[in-house]
Amino acid sequence: MTEPMLTEPTSTKAPLDEPLVTIVVVPRERFSYTQESLESIYEHTQLPLS
């Protein structure tokens, strides 16, 4: 598994003290877990999402 790249974005509207996150869900062979995975993300993510 590769380490995530930790770099500052080149363009952003949010102040740098606010975290910027992109979540990519790639179900591939385990498509049956997609709904459970997305619900877990929403349950454990502070709103609002933009």
C-alpha positions in Angstrom: 0.0 0.0 0.0 1.4 3.4 -0.9 1.5 6.4 1.5 -0.9 9.3 0.6 0.7 12.4 -0.8 0.5 15.2 1.8 0.7 18.4 -0.2 -1.1 21.7 -0.1 -3.6 22.2 -2.8 -2.6 24.7 -5.6 -6.0 26.3 -5.6 -8.6 26.5 -2.8 -11.4 28.6 -1.6 -11.2 27.3 2.0 -8.7 28.7 4.5 -5.7 26.4 4.9 -6.6 25.8 8.6 -9.6 23.8 7.4 -8.9 20.3 6.2 -9.6 19.5 2.5 -10.5 15.9 1.9 -11.5 13.9 -1.2 -13.0 10.4 -0.6 -12.9 8.0 -3.4 -14.9 4.8 -3.0 -14.0 2.0 -5.5 -16.1 -1.0 -4.8 -14.6 -3.3 -7.4 -15.2 -7.0 -6.5 -16.9 -6.1 -3.2 -19.8 -4.1 -4.7 -22.1 -5.5 -2.1 -20.4 -3.4 0.6 -20.8 -0.1 -1.2 -24.0 1.0 0.6 -22.6 0.0 4.0 -19.3 1.8 3.3 -21.1 5.0 2.2 -23.4 5.0 5.2 -20.5 4.6 7.5 -18.7 7.6 5.9 -21.8 9.7 6.3 -22.3 8.5 9.9 -18.7 9.4 10.9 -18.3 12.6 8.9 -19.0 16.0 10.3 -21.5 17.9 8.2 -21.9 19.9 6.1 -20.3 18.2 3.1 -19.6 20.3 0.1 
